[in-house]
Amino acid sequence: MTENLTQFLPILFMLVLVAFVIFIVFFLSGHFNRTKRIEEKLDRALKEIAEKKEK
C-alpha cells in the first residue's frame, strides 16, 4: 500500500498544483474584468458631471 501511495504522491501534487494555478488565473481574470467595469462607470459618471457643469 505504501509503495502505491509514494508512486501517486507526485501525480497528486501536480494535479493539486495545476488546479490551484487554474483557480488563480480565473480569479485574477474576473478581478480585472470587474476593475475595468468600475473604471467605465467612473468615466461615464465623470462625463455626466462635466456635461451638467457646462449647461
N, CA, C and O atoms as a GROMACS GRO file, in nm:
protein
  220
    1MET      N    1   0.084  -0.121   0.000
    1MET     CA    2   0.000   0.000   0.000
    1MET      C    3   0.087   0.126   0.000
    1MET      O    4   0.059   0.221  -0.073
    2THR      N    5   0.193   0.127   0.082
    2THR     CA    6   0.278   0.246   0.089
    2THR      C    7   0.352   0.269  -0.043
    2THR      O    8   0.379   0.383  -0.080
    3GLU      N    9   0.385   0.159  -0.116
    3GLU     CA   10   0.452   0.175  -0.246
    3GLU      C   11   0.359   0.246  -0.344
    3GLU      O   12   0.401   0.336  -0.418
    4ASN      N   13   0.234   0.205  -0.345
    4ASN     CA   14   0.137   0.269  -0.434
    4ASN      C   15   0.120   0.418  -0.400
    4ASN      O   16   0.112   0.503  -0.488
    5LEU      N   17   0.116   0.446  -0.270
    5LEU     CA   18   0.095   0.584  -0.225
    5LEU      C   19   0.213   0.672  -0.267
    5LEU      O   20   0.192   0.784  -0.315
    6THR      N   21   0.335   0.623  -0.250
    6THR     CA   22   0.452   0.703  -0.287
    6THR      C   23   0.460   0.723  -0.438
    6THR      O   24   0.515   0.823  -0.485
    7GLN      N   25   0.405   0.630  -0.516
    7GLN     CA   26   0.401   0.647  -0.661
    7GLN      C   27   0.302   0.755  -0.702
    7GLN      O   28   0.326   0.831  -0.795
    8PHE      N   29   0.190   0.762  -0.631
    8PHE     CA   30   0.085   0.856  -0.669
    8PHE      C   31   0.103   0.995  -0.608
    8PHE      O   32   0.039   1.091  -0.654
    9LEU      N   33   0.187   1.008  -0.508
    9LEU     CA   34   0.205   1.139  -0.443
    9LEU      C   35   0.251   1.248  -0.541
    9LEU      O   36   0.190   1.356  -0.542
   10PRO      N   37   0.354   1.227  -0.622
   10PRO     CA   38   0.393   1.334  -0.716
   10PRO      C   39   0.282   1.370  -0.815
   10PRO      O   40   0.262   1.487  -0.846
   11ILE      N   41   0.210   1.269  -0.864
   11ILE     CA   42   0.099   1.293  -0.957
   11ILE      C   43  -0.010   1.374  -0.888
   11ILE      O   44  -0.063   1.470  -0.945
   12LEU      N   45  -0.042   1.335  -0.765
   12LEU     CA   46  -0.145   1.405  -0.688
   12LEU      C   47  -0.102   1.550  -0.664
   12LEU      O   48  -0.182   1.643  -0.676
   13PHE      N   49   0.024   1.568  -0.629
   13PHE     CA   50   0.078   1.702  -0.604
   13PHE      C   51   0.068   1.789  -0.729
   13PHE      O   52   0.030   1.906  -0.722
   14MET      N   53   0.103   1.731  -0.843
   14MET     CA   54   0.095   1.806  -0.970
   14MET      C   55  -0.049   1.844  -1.002
   14MET      O   56  -0.075   1.957  -1.044
   15LEU      N   57  -0.142   1.751  -0.980
   15LEU     CA   58  -0.283   1.781  -1.007
   15LEU      C   59  -0.332   1.896  -0.920
   15LEU      O   60  -0.401   1.986  -0.967
   16VAL      N   61  -0.295   1.892  -0.792
   16VAL     CA   62  -0.336   1.998  -0.699
   16VAL      C   63  -0.275   2.131  -0.743
   16VAL      O   64  -0.342   2.235  -0.741
   17LEU      N   65  -0.149   2.127  -0.784
   17LEU     CA   66  -0.079   2.248  -0.828
   17LEU      C   67  -0.147   2.308  -0.952
   17LEU      O   68  -0.170   2.428  -0.959
   18VAL      N   69  -0.178   2.222  -1.049
   18VAL     CA   70  -0.244   2.267  -1.172
   18VAL      C   71  -0.381   2.327  -1.140
   18VAL      O   72  -0.416   2.432  -1.193
   19ALA      N   73  -0.458   2.260  -1.054
   19ALA     CA   74  -0.590   2.311  -1.017
   19ALA      C   75  -0.577   2.448  -0.949
   19ALA      O   76  -0.657   2.538  -0.974
   20PHE      N   77  -0.476   2.462  -0.864
   20PHE     CA   78  -0.453   2.587  -0.793
   20PHE      C   79  -0.419   2.700  -0.890
   20PHE      O   80  -0.471   2.811  -0.878
   21VAL      N   81  -0.332   2.672  -0.986
   21VAL     CA   82  -0.292   2.772  -1.086
   21VAL      C   83  -0.412   2.814  -1.170
   21VAL      O   84  -0.431   2.932  -1.196
   22ILE      N   85  -0.492   2.717  -1.213
   22ILE     CA   86  -0.612   2.748  -1.293
   22ILE      C   87  -0.707   2.836  -1.212
   22ILE      O   88  -0.764   2.932  -1.265
   23PHE      N   89  -0.725   2.803  -1.084
   23PHE     CA   90  -0.813   2.882  -0.997
   23PHE      C   91  -0.763   3.026  -0.988
   23PHE      O   92  -0.842   3.120  -0.997
   24ILE      N   93  -0.632   3.043  -0.969
   24ILE     CA   94  -0.575   3.177  -0.957
   24ILE      C   95  -0.595   3.256  -1.086
   24ILE      O   96  -0.630   3.374  -1.082
   25VAL      N   97  -0.574   3.191  -1.201
   25VAL     CA   98  -0.590   3.258  -1.330
   25VAL      C   99  -0.735   3.305  -1.347
   25VAL      O  100  -0.759   3.419  -1.388
   26PHE      N  101  -0.831   3.217  -1.316
   26PHE     CA  102  -0.972   3.256  -1.329
   26PHE      C  103  -1.007   3.369  -1.233
   26PHE      O  104  -1.078   3.462  -1.270
   27PHE      N  105  -0.955   3.359  -1.110
   27PHE     CA  106  -0.984   3.461  -1.009
   27PHE      C  107  -0.931   3.597  -1.054
   27PHE      O  108  -1.001   3.698  -1.044
   28LEU      N  109  -0.807   3.599  -1.103
   28LEU     CA  110  -0.745   3.725  -1.146
   28LEU      C  111  -0.816   3.783  -1.268
   28LEU      O  112  -0.836   3.904  -1.275
   29SER      N  113  -0.853   3.699  -1.364
   29SER     CA  114  -0.921   3.750  -1.483
   29SER      C  115  -1.056   3.810  -1.444
   29SER      O  116  -1.095   3.914  -1.498
   30GLY      N  117  -1.126   3.747  -1.353
   30GLY     CA  118  -1.253   3.801  -1.304
   30GLY      C  119  -1.232   3.934  -1.233
   30GLY      O  120  -1.312   4.026  -1.248
   31HIS      N  121  -1.125   3.942  -1.156
   31HIS     CA  122  -1.095   4.064  -1.082
   31HIS      C  123  -1.065   4.179  -1.178
   31HIS      O  124  -1.114   4.290  -1.159
   32PHE      N  125  -0.984   4.152  -1.283
   32PHE     CA  126  -0.951   4.256  -1.379
   32PHE      C  127  -1.074   4.301  -1.456
   32PHE      O  128  -1.088   4.420  -1.486
   33ASN      N  129  -1.162   4.208  -1.489
   33ASN     CA  130  -1.286   4.245  -1.559
   33ASN      C  131  -1.369   4.338  -1.472
   33ASN      O  132  -1.429   4.434  -1.521
   34ARG      N  133  -1.374   4.310  -1.342
   34ARG     CA  134  -1.451   4.392  -1.250
   34ARG      C  135  -1.393   4.533  -1.242
   34ARG      O  136  -1.468   4.631  -1.244
   35THR      N  137  -1.261   4.545  -1.233
   35THR     CA  138  -1.200   4.677  -1.221
   35THR      C  139  -1.222   4.756  -1.350
   35THR      O  140  -1.240   4.878  -1.345
   36LYS      N  141  -1.220   4.688  -1.466
   36LYS     CA  142  -1.247   4.758  -1.593
   36LYS      C  143  -1.388   4.815  -1.592
   36LYS      O  144  -1.409   4.929  -1.632
   37ARG      N  145  -1.483   4.735  -1.546
   37ARG     CA  146  -1.622   4.781  -1.542
   37ARG      C  147  -1.635   4.901  -1.449
   37ARG      O  148  -1.706   4.997  -1.481
   38ILE      N  149  -1.567   4.896  -1.335
   38ILE     CA  150  -1.573   5.008  -1.240
   38ILE      C  151  -1.515   5.133  -1.305
   38ILE      O  152  -1.570   5.242  -1.290
   39GLU      N  153  -1.403   5.117  -1.377
   39GLU     CA  154  -1.342   5.232  -1.445
   39GLU      C  155  -1.438   5.291  -1.548
   39GLU      O  156  -1.450   5.413  -1.560
   40GLU      N  157  -1.507   5.204  -1.623
   40GLU     CA  158  -1.602   5.253  -1.723
   40GLU      C  159  -1.715   5.331  -1.657
   40GLU      O  160  -1.756   5.435  -1.707
   41LYS      N  161  -1.765   5.281  -1.543
   41LYS     CA  162  -1.872   5.351  -1.472
   41LYS      C  163  -1.824   5.486  -1.423
   41LYS      O  164  -1.896   5.585  -1.432
   42LEU      N  165  -1.701   5.490  -1.371
   42LEU     CA  166  -1.645   5.618  -1.325
   42LEU      C  167  -1.632   5.717  -1.440
   42LEU      O  168  -1.664   5.834  -1.425
   43ASP      N  169  -1.583   5.669  -1.554
   43ASP     CA  170  -1.569   5.756  -1.672
   43ASP      C  171  -1.705   5.813  -1.712
   43ASP      O  172  -1.717   5.933  -1.738
   44ARG      N  173  -1.807   5.729  -1.716
   44ARG     CA  174  -1.941   5.775  -1.753
   44ARG      C  175  -1.991   5.879  -1.654
   44ARG      O  176  -2.046   5.982  -1.693
   45ALA      N  177  -1.972   5.851  -1.525
   45ALA     CA  178  -2.019   5.944  -1.422
   45ALA      C  179  -1.948   6.078  -1.435
   45ALA      O  180  -2.011   6.183  -1.424
   46LEU      N  181  -1.817   6.074  -1.457
   46LEU     CA  182  -1.741   6.199  -1.470
   46LEU      C  183  -1.786   6.277  -1.594
   46LEU      O  184  -1.794   6.400  -1.588
   47LYS      N  185  -1.814   6.209  -1.703
   47LYS     CA  186  -1.861   6.277  -1.825
   47LYS      C  187  -1.995   6.343  -1.800
   47LYS      O  188  -2.019   6.456  -1.843
   48GLU      N  189  -2.084   6.272  -1.729
   48GLU     CA  190  -2.217   6.328  -1.699
   48GLU      C  191  -2.204   6.452  -1.613
   48GLU      O  192  -2.273   6.552  -1.635
   49ILE      N  193  -2.115   6.446  -1.514
   49ILE     CA  194  -2.094   6.562  -1.426
   49ILE      C  195  -2.041   6.679  -1.506
   49ILE      O  196  -2.084   6.793  -1.487
   50ALA      N  197  -1.946   6.652  -1.596
   50ALA     CA  198  -1.888   6.757  -1.681
   50ALA      C  199  -1.996   6.820  -1.769
   50ALA      O  200  -2.000   6.942  -1.786
   51GLU      N  201  -2.082   6.734  -1.825
   51GLU     CA  202  -2.190   6.787  -1.910
   51GLU      C  203  -2.285   6.874  -1.832
   51GLU      O  204  -2.330   6.978  -1.882
   52LYS      N  205  -2.318   6.835  -1.709
   52LYS     CA  206  -2.409   6.915  -1.626
   52LYS      C  207  -2.348   7.049  -1.591
   52LYS      O  208  -2.418   7.151  -1.587
   53LYS      N  209  -2.217   7.051  -1.567
   53LYS     CA  210  -2.150   7.177  -1.531
   53LYS      C  211  -2.147   7.272  -1.651
   53LYS      O  212  -2.154   7.394  -1.634
   54GLU      N  213  -2.136   7.217  -1.773
   54GLU     CA  214  -2.134   7.302  -1.892
   54GLU      C  215  -2.265   7.372  -1.915
   54GLU      O  216  -2.267   7.484  -1.966
   55LYS      N  217  -2.376   7.309  -1.878
   55LYS     CA  218  -2.511   7.365  -1.904
   55LYS      C  219  -2.545   7.480  -1.812
   55LYS      O  220  -2.654   7.537  -1.823
   0.00000   0.00000   0.00000
